[in-house]
Structures are given as C-alpha cells and as structure tokens.
Amino acid sequence: MRGAETNAETNAGAPGADSVRRLLSDDGRRLLAQLPPYDPDRVLSVTDRLRADGHAPDLVAAALTQSALRAKATAKFGAAAAGMFFTADGLEQATRPQIAAGHAQRFVDAEVDTVFDLGCGIGSDAEAFAAAGLRVHAVDLDPATAAIAAANAPSAVVEVADATTVSIPSDAAVWLDPARRTRGVADVTGRTRRTFRLDELLPSWEFVTALGASGRAVGTKLSPSFPLSALPPEASAQWVSYGGEVLECAVWFGPLADAHRVSARLVDASSASNDVVVHTDSVAPSADSIDDVDTYLYEADRAVVRAGVTAALTDAVGGVELSPGLGHVSTDQRIDVGFARRFRVLETMPFNQKALRSWLRLRRIGRVTVKKRGVTFDDATFRRDLKLKGSDHALLLVTRLAETQVVLVLDPDD
C-alpha cells in the first residue's frame, strides 16, 4: 500500500499537460470532490473503488496524487490547500502565503499597478499580487504548471512562454522566481534535481540583473544560500525566515530596493503587521576570551545570521558575539528581543569531553540536547562517549570563541 502511494506521488512531480487538463476539467474536479480525506493506507482500496465506478485509471491516479499533495500542502497553505492544485516540485518551491503577501505589499507600496510574474510556478505569488489589487501577467515555460497557476490564480492572465522572450511594458514591474531545479535531471525518487548555483537558474541570473539594471521595479526570489558578493550595487537583499527557518533571499531592484543593502525579515504566521525587519550599519564586537561570556546568551534568528546583521543584536542587548558570523551574543542584560531567543548561561568551559563528563555526572545529568555552531563532530558518538547516567537533562551549545572551542550549558529563558 505504501509503495503505491510513493509511486503515485513521485511520478507526478512534473505531470503532463493532458493529465493536468483532465484533472482541471469538470469531471476531474468532481472526482477530487468525491475523494475521502487522504490516507496512504487506503490508496489501493480507493483506487479499486473508483475504477469500479467507471473512472479512467489515469484520471484516478492523477486525482489521488493531487489528494496526497493537497494533504501535504496544508502545512504551507492551511485550509486553502483543499481547493488548490499542485505538482510535487511546484509545492516545494511555492512561496508561503504570508511571505507572498509581503512581496505583494512591497509592489503596492511602490505604487506599482501591473506585475509580470516570470516563472510563476503554481501561482502562489501571482495570487498574492492579485489579492493585493495588482494586475498580474504570469508566465511559465511548462504548459502543465501554467495551467495549474491559472487555476490557483484565476484573476491573473497566465501565458505559456519563455520568460526571456516576453514583451514587458515599460511601466510594468517584474517578479521572478527562477527555477531552482534542473529540468530533465531527476534524483532516485523521480524528483528533478535541486540546484543552489546562480549559474544554473532559469531564467538566468544575468537576465535577472539586466532587468534590475534597467531601473524598473524588479524583485526576485532566490535561495537562502545566495552569496552577498553577487549582489549588484543598485540592489538590496533580504533574507526571510518563517518559524525560525530561513526560506528565501529576496533581491530587490529600482524603486523596490531598500535603503539598507542587506536586511532580515522574520515573518509572523498570524499577521504581516507583526513581521520584524532587522538591519544595521554597525559591526558586531566579538568576545576575546571565555571570561567575556556573561549571564545571558542570545541566539539570533537564522535570517539575521544569514544577512550578516548580528550587530543589531549586540546593539540591542549591549553584548558581544562569541564568534563572528555565528549569531550568538552574550551579555549581562535580560532584554526581550523580537529576533533572538534568550538563554541563561549555567556554565562555560573549554570543549574538553572529560571535564564536561565530570561536570554532568556530578549534577546527575543523564540526557543532553546538543546544539552546535561553527564546529563539526558526530553527535551520536559525542553523546555515547559522555557515558551519562541520571534523570536530569541539560542543553549544551558547542561553538567557537576566539581561537578555541567552548561548551556552554544553557537554560531557556523565554
């Protein structure tokens, strides 16, 4: 049973246009509406029943795959997923609604009227643009994906075309979500291979930057691994996190660019008005020795670290960063900071496993949670070699400080 589900999901990573058209037809939509809540253990029995009712086998397979994708998409799109259409690759790359709303608001704030969404995927950004009152012309090279985008963003004009050949009016803004999967190159599960290289984007990075250099309002969604060294001088970059996970780096050109070259945006799941934007022109001071570790440790959100604006945290709490670029700041001040977690430091010591084991055993610590930043070792081997016995638990941070490795024993202080 499980195998049938897996094959149905992975083989539909890039469904054909004919299959998508059938699924989007009245018959396909009615069949989807009849399906019970997705249950992988019931795929075969549901398949047999639907075929016995006279439904074509290929339509049944497409509908069940879509049902599986909708169930998976609920984590990203909430209840709206039940009425949307997906591909496996499209769902993975699709922008969360809360983040897409932020993209749309930036165009609205720039008094843009029309947005050309080049490489629109399944249409999550296009729908957000339309919901914000913008006129949207969406483009995708793949006919099946474009058909799905048209279903998900019914107010948009959707065109099947090469984004690099589309004629864009001079007064229109542009949004690009370049494909970060290599067409025709699949992994062992049948999914197209993911790429993080700028020179493998489609449309190309050169095409994106040329549009940006034109002076028009241009924005693009890129991988969080985007190198700051590649940022054009006329653009700004913003790393975006949701629930503590960095999901994208958005690069903005022309009237959409920020005054600060780099920033971080922490998206609030409940309301865009609660988003936190972090930027700074300061440079974070660094600790010189283990004696600089104070009562509290603050851990900056990963988007703040990616953007390289940890100095905003050292400024906010009057502290020092343990090691440049890692996002851990120590201070004696207990302050609520909207872009960092706070811990109380119970102990600080050089990274010496024998000394750490003695400290933990003396306090009857039998279980540890290990966080590490800027160091490399095998967690399982590390825990095994501690040979702990006891009922209590400890949170350990293993990281760098100046030229040495250190261990901090922490207690969450949220």
C-alpha positions in Angstrom: 0.0 0.0 0.0 2.7 2.4 1.0 4.6 1.6 -2.3 1.5 2.6 -4.4 1.3 5.9 -2.6 5.0 6.6 -3.1 4.9 5.9 -6.8 1.8 8.0 -7.3 3.4 11.0 -5.6 6.9 10.9 -7.1 5.8 10.0 -10.7 3.7 13.1 -10.7 6.5 15.5 -9.9 6.1 17.0 -13.4 2.7 15.8 -14.7 1.9 16.1 -18.4 -0.3 18.9 -19.7 -3.0 16.5 -20.8 -3.2 14.9 -17.4 -3.5 18.4 -15.8 -6.2 19.4 -18.2 -8.2 16.4 -17.3 -7.7 17.0 -13.6 -8.9 20.6 -14.0 -11.9 19.6 -16.1 -15.4 19.4 -14.6 -15.0 15.6 -14.4 -11.7 15.9 -12.7 -12.9 18.5 -10.2 -15.9 16.4 -9.4 -13.8 13.3 -8.8 -11.5 15.3 -6.5 -14.5 16.5 -4.5 -15.7 12.9 -4.0 -12.4 11.7 -2.5 -12.2 10.9 1.2 -9.5 12.6 3.3 -6.2 11.4 2.1 -5.0 8.2 3.8 -1.9 6.4 2.4 -3.1 3.1 3.8 -6.3 3.4 1.8 -4.9 4.3 -1.6 -5.3 0.9 -3.1 -8.8 0.3 -1.9 -9.9 3.8 -3.0 -8.3 3.2 -6.4 -10.2 -0.1 -6.9 -13.5 1.5 -5.9 -13.1 4.5 -8.3 -12.1 2.3 -11.1 -15.1 0.0 -10.5 -17.3 3.1 -10.6 -16.0 3.6 -14.2 -13.4 6.4 -13.8 -10.5 6.2 -16.1 -7.3 4.7 -14.4 -5.1 7.7 -15.4 -7.6 10.2 -14.0 -7.9 8.2 -10.8 -4.1 8.1 -10.4 -3.9 11.9 -11.0 -6.7 12.6 -8.6 -5.2 10.5 -5.8 -1.8 12.1 -6.4 -3.4 15.5 -6.2 -5.2 14.5 -3.0 -1.8 13.5 -1.5 -0.2 16.8 -2.5 -3.1 18.8 -1.0 -2.7 16.9 2.3 1.0 17.7 2.3 0.3 21.3 1.3 -1.9 22.0 4.3 1.3 22.7 6.3 2.1 25.6 4.0 -1.2 26.8 2.7 -3.6 25.9 5.5 -7.3 25.2 4.7 -6.8 26.9 1.3 -4.8 23.8 0.1 -8.0 21.8 -0.2 -9.0 24.0 -3.2 -5.6 24.4 -4.9 -3.7 22.3 -7.4 -0.1 21.3 -7.1 2.9 19.5 -8.5 5.4 17.9 -6.2 8.2 20.3 -7.3 5.8 23.2 -7.5 4.6 22.7 -3.9 8.2 22.6 -2.6 9.2 25.8 -4.4 5.9 27.7 -3.9 6.0 30.8 -1.6 4.1 30.6 1.7 1.0 32.9 1.6 2.4 35.0 4.5 5.6 35.6 2.6 3.9 36.2 -0.7 1.7 38.8 0.9 4.9 40.7 1.9 6.2 40.5 -1.7 2.9 42.0 -2.9 2.9 44.7 -0.3 6.3 45.9 -1.5 4.9 46.4 -5.0 1.8 48.2 -3.6 4.0 50.5 -1.5 6.0 51.4 -4.6 2.7 52.3 -6.3 3.0 49.6 -8.9 0.0 48.8 -11.0 1.0 45.8 -13.0 3.3 42.9 -12.2 4.8 40.4 -14.7 5.4 37.2 -12.8 8.1 35.4 -14.7 8.5 31.8 -13.8 5.2 31.8 -11.8 5.2 28.1 -10.9 1.9 27.1 -9.3 0.9 30.7 -8.9 1.2 31.4 -5.2 2.9 34.7 -5.6 0.6 35.6 -8.6 -2.5 35.0 -6.4 -1.0 37.2 -3.6 -0.3 40.0 -6.1 -3.9 39.8 -7.4 -5.3 39.7 -3.9 -3.4 43.0 -3.2 -5.2 44.6 -6.1 -2.4 44.4 -8.7 -2.9 43.4 -12.3 -0.9 40.2 -12.9 0.5 38.7 -16.1 2.0 35.3 -15.1 4.4 33.3 -17.3 5.7 29.8 -17.1 7.6 27.7 -19.6 5.8 24.4 -18.7 2.2 24.1 -20.0 1.1 21.9 -17.1 2.5 24.2 -14.5 0.9 27.2 -16.3 -2.5 25.5 -16.3 -2.2 24.9 -12.5 -1.2 28.5 -12.0 -4.2 29.7 -13.9 -6.4 27.6 -11.6 -4.7 28.8 -8.4 -4.7 32.5 -9.5 -7.9 32.9 -11.6 -7.6 36.7 -11.7 -4.2 36.6 -13.4 -3.5 36.4 -17.1 -1.3 33.2 -17.5 0.8 32.6 -20.5 2.9 29.6 -21.6 6.2 31.2 -22.8 9.9 31.5 -22.3 10.2 34.3 -19.7 13.2 35.8 -21.6 11.2 36.4 -24.7 8.1 38.0 -23.2 7.4 41.7 -24.1 7.0 43.7 -20.9 5.5 47.2 -21.0 7.9 49.8 -19.8 5.7 50.8 -16.8 5.2 47.3 -15.6 7.1 45.8 -12.6 8.6 42.3 -12.7 8.8 39.5 -10.2 10.9 36.4 -10.9 11.1 33.1 -9.1 13.8 31.4 -11.2 13.6 27.6 -11.4 15.9 26.1 -8.8 15.5 22.6 -10.2 17.3 21.3 -13.2 14.8 20.2 -15.8 15.4 16.7 -17.1 17.7 15.7 -14.2 16.0 13.6 -11.6 17.1 12.0 -8.4 16.4 8.4 -7.3 12.8 9.4 -6.2 11.9 10.8 -9.6 12.1 14.4 -8.4 14.0 17.0 -10.5 17.4 17.8 -9.1 17.6 20.9 -6.9 20.3 23.4 -7.6 21.7 26.2 -5.5 24.0 27.7 -8.1 23.3 31.1 -9.6 24.7 29.9 -13.0 22.0 27.2 -13.2 18.9 29.4 -12.6 16.2 29.6 -15.3 15.8 32.4 -16.2 19.5 33.1 -15.7 21.0 35.4 -13.1 22.3 37.5 -15.9 18.8 38.0 -17.2 17.6 39.0 -13.8 20.3 41.5 -13.1 19.9 43.0 -16.6 16.2 43.6 -15.8 17.2 45.1 -12.5 19.7 47.4 -14.0 17.0 48.8 -16.3 15.7 50.9 -13.4 12.2 49.4 -13.4 10.7 47.8 -10.2 12.1 44.3 -10.1 12.1 41.6 -7.4 13.4 38.1 -7.4 13.1 35.1 -5.0 16.4 33.2 -4.6 17.8 30.5 -2.3 18.9 31.5 1.2 22.4 30.5 0.2 22.6 33.5 -2.1 26.1 34.9 -1.8 26.2 38.5 -0.8 29.2 39.0 -3.0 26.9 38.5 -6.0 24.5 41.3 -5.0 24.6 44.1 -7.6 25.4 47.6 -6.2 22.0 49.0 -7.2 20.1 46.2 -5.4 19.2 45.2 -1.8 18.9 41.7 -0.4 16.5 40.5 2.3 16.8 37.1 3.9 13.4 35.8 5.1 12.6 33.4 7.8 9.3 31.7 8.9 9.1 29.8 12.1 12.8 30.1 12.6 13.7 28.6 9.2 15.3 30.7 6.5 13.2 30.1 3.4 14.5 32.6 0.8 16.6 35.6 -0.1 14.6 38.2 -1.9 16.6 40.6 -4.0 15.0 44.0 -4.9 16.0 46.5 -7.6 15.0 50.0 -8.6 12.2 51.6 -6.5 11.7 48.3 -4.7 15.2 48.3 -3.2 15.7 49.2 0.4 17.9 52.0 1.7 19.9 49.3 3.6 21.8 47.0 1.4 21.0 43.9 3.5 18.3 43.0 6.0 16.4 40.2 7.6 12.7 39.7 7.8 11.1 37.5 10.3 7.6 36.6 9.1 4.8 36.3 11.6 2.3 33.5 10.8 -0.7 35.4 12.1 -0.2 38.9 10.7 2.1 40.7 8.3 1.9 43.7 10.6 3.8 41.7 13.2 6.7 40.9 10.9 10.1 42.0 12.3 12.7 43.6 9.9 16.3 43.8 11.1 19.1 45.9 9.6 22.1 47.7 10.9 25.2 49.6 9.8 27.1 48.6 12.9 29.8 45.9 13.2 29.3 43.4 16.0 32.0 43.4 18.6 33.4 39.9 19.4 34.4 38.2 22.6 38.1 37.9 23.2 38.1 35.1 25.8 35.9 32.7 27.8 35.8 35.4 30.5 33.6 37.5 28.2 30.7 35.0 28.4 28.1 36.6 30.7 24.8 35.7 32.4 22.7 35.5 29.2 23.2 34.2 25.7 21.0 35.4 22.8 20.7 33.3 19.7 19.8 35.4 16.6 17.2 34.2 14.2 18.9 32.4 11.3 17.8 35.1 8.8 19.6 37.7 10.9 22.7 35.5 10.8 22.4 34.9 7.0 22.0 38.6 6.3 25.1 39.3 8.5 23.3 41.8 10.7 24.0 40.2 14.1 25.3 43.7 15.1 21.7 44.7 15.5 21.5 42.1 18.3 24.8 43.2 20.0 23.5 46.8 19.9 20.1 45.8 21.3 21.5 44.0 24.3 24.8 45.6 24.8 26.7 42.4 24.3 29.4 40.7 22.3 29.2 38.0 19.6 31.0 34.8 20.7 32.4 34.2 17.2 31.9 36.4 14.1 29.1 35.3 11.8 27.6 32.6 14.1 24.9 34.7 15.8 25.4 34.0 19.5 25.6 37.1 21.7 26.5 37.2 25.4 25.6 40.0 27.9 24.5 40.5 31.5 21.3 42.2 30.4 18.0 40.5 30.3 16.0 42.1 27.4 13.2 40.9 25.2 14.4 40.9 21.6 12.0 40.1 18.8 14.6 38.5 16.6 16.5 36.3 19.1 16.0 33.6 21.7 17.4 34.1 25.2 19.1 31.5 27.4 20.6 31.7 30.9 24.2 30.5 30.9 24.7 28.0 33.7 28.3 27.1 32.9 31.0 27.9 30.4 34.1 25.7 29.8 36.6 24.8 27.2 35.5 22.0 25.0 37.1 19.1 26.8 35.0 15.9 26.9 36.4 14.5 30.1 35.8 17.7 32.0 32.3 18.1 30.6 31.5 14.5 31.5 32.6 15.1 35.1 30.5 18.3 35.3 27.4 16.5 34.0 27.8 13.4 36.2 28.2 15.5 39.3 24.8 17.0 38.6 23.2 13.7 37.7 22.6 14.7 34.1 21.5 11.6 32.1 20.3 13.3 28.9 21.7 16.1 26.8 20.4 18.1 23.9 23.4 19.3 21.8 23.4 22.5 19.7 26.5 23.2 17.7 27.5 26.2 15.6 30.8 26.6 13.8 32.2 23.2 14.9 31.9 19.7 13.4 31.6 16.4 15.2 29.3 13.3 15.3 26.5 13.9 17.7 25.8 10.2 18.4 29.4 9.5 19.1 29.7 12.6 21.4 26.7 11.5 23.5 27.8 7.9 23.7 31.3 8.9 24.9 29.8 11.0 27.7 28.5 7.8 29.2 25.9 9.7 31.3 23.7 8.3 34.0 20.9 10.2 35.7 17.4 11.5 35.3 18.1 15.2 34.6 18.5 16.9 31.3 20.9 19.6 30.0 21.1 21.8 27.0 24.6 22.2 25.6 25.9 24.6 23.0 29.3 23.7 21.4 30.7 26.6 19.5 33.8 28.7 18.8 35.0 31.6 20.9 38.1 33.4 19.6 40.5 30.6 18.6 39.1 27.9 20.9 36.1 25.6 21.1 33.8 26.0 24.1 30.8 24.4 25.7 28.0 26.4 27.2 25.4 24.8 29.4 22.2 26.7 28.8 18.7 27.0 30.3 16.0 28.5 28.0 14.8 31.9 29.4 11.9 32.7 27.1 
